[in-house]
Amino acid sequence: MAVIGLAGGGMIAVLVAKIVGAIRGCSPDAETGAPCGWFIYAVCGALAGLVVIPSVAIWRMRRGERRELASGNTETG
C-alpha cells in the first residue's frame, strides 16, 4: 500500500499543480508540458500518500476485526 500511496499521491498532486498553474496564469514548460513547481507538489503529494493510504488501509482492517469480534463471530475461515 505504501508504493501505491506514493505513486498515487504524487500523480494527484501534479494534477493539482496543473490546476493551480492554470489559475495563476503560469505557462507550463514548452517542451514537456510540466506545470510550474510540479516537483514540490509531487514530493508533498507522494509523502502524504505514503502516510495516508497505508494508514487508512490498516484502520479499515482493524475496524472490520473489531466489528467481527463485537458480533461474536470468532470463526476463522
SVG drawing of the C-alpha trace seen along z (x, -y; Angstrom):
<svg xmlns="http://www.w3.org/2000/svg" viewBox="-23 -34 34 56">
<polyline fill="none" stroke="black" stroke-width="0.4" points="0.0,0.0 2.9,-2.3 4.1,-2.1 0.5,-2.7 0.1,-5.7 3.5,-7.1 2.7,-6.9 -1.0,-7.9 -0.3,-10.8 2.3,-12.2 0.2,-11.9 -2.8,-13.6 -0.5,-16.4 0.8,-17.0 -2.8,-17.4 -3.3,-19.9 -0.2,-21.7 -1.5,-21.8 -4.8,-23.3 -3.1,-25.9 -0.8,-26.8 -3.7,-27.4 -5.5,-29.6 -2.4,-31.6 -1.6,-32.0 1.7,-30.3 2.7,-28.9 3.8,-25.2 7.1,-24.1 7.0,-24.3 9.0,-21.1 7.4,-18.7 4.1,-20.4 5.1,-20.1 3.3,-22.7 5.2,-25.3 6.5,-24.0 5.4,-20.4 8.2,-18.8 7.3,-20.4 3.7,-19.4 4.7,-15.8 7.0,-15.4 4.4,-16.7 1.7,-14.6 3.8,-11.5 4.7,-11.9 1.1,-12.4 0.0,-9.4 2.8,-7.3 1.3,-8.0 -2.4,-8.3 -3.1,-5.3 -1.5,-2.6 -2.9,-4.3 -6.5,-4.2 -6.0,-0.6 -4.8,0.5 -7.5,-1.5 -10.2,0.2 -8.9,3.7 -8.8,3.1 -12.3,1.7 -13.5,4.8 -11.8,7.0 -13.4,5.1 -16.8,5.3 -16.4,9.1 -15.4,9.6 -18.3,7.5 -20.8,9.6 -19.5,12.7 -18.3,14.3 -14.9,15.7 -14.8,18.3 -11.8,18.0 -12.1,19.3"/>
</svg>
